[in-house]
Amino acid sequence: MGWGALNNYRNNLSIAEANKSKVDATLSIYNIDYELKLDFIKSFHEALKVKSDLRFKIRED
């Protein structure tokens, strides 16, 4: 039972890494960098919330 969850996680992680590398390659062509900040907020008796901040910056080469 535990192995199925681990294999599912590892499969999803490899897919996410492949997608990220495609996005990174595309943004690199257009000289665009990005910064992603994630904050995980957990309060008493509530579900976990994620606050994200995504910023793009055009490189001047």
PEMOJO-V433341 format. One record per residue. N is the residue number from 0. D_FIRST is the distance of its C-alpha to the first C-alpha in Angstrom with 2 decimals. Layout:
n: (N:N)
d_first: (D_FIRST:D_FIRST)
This chain:
n: (0:1:2:3:4:5:6:7:8:9:10:11:12:13:14:15:16:17:18:19:20:21:22:23:24:25:26:27:28:29:30:31:32:33:34:35:36:37:38:39:40:41:42:43:44:45:46:47:48:49:50:51:52:53:54:55:56:57:58:59:60)
d_first: (0.00:3.82:5.54:5.60:7.00:9.12:10.39:11.26:13.04:14.84:15.92:17.29:18.97:20.71:21.95:23.27:24.98:26.63:27.88:29.20:31.07:32.71:33.85:35.12:37.07:38.64:39.67:41.07:43.39:44.91:45.09:42.77:40.65:38.23:36.82:33.73:33.21:30.23:30.39:27.50:29.10:27.53:29.81:29.56:27.84:27.36:24.70:24.53:27.30:27.94:31.55:32.34:35.62:36.21:39.60:41.20:44.13:46.39:47.43:51.15:51.73)
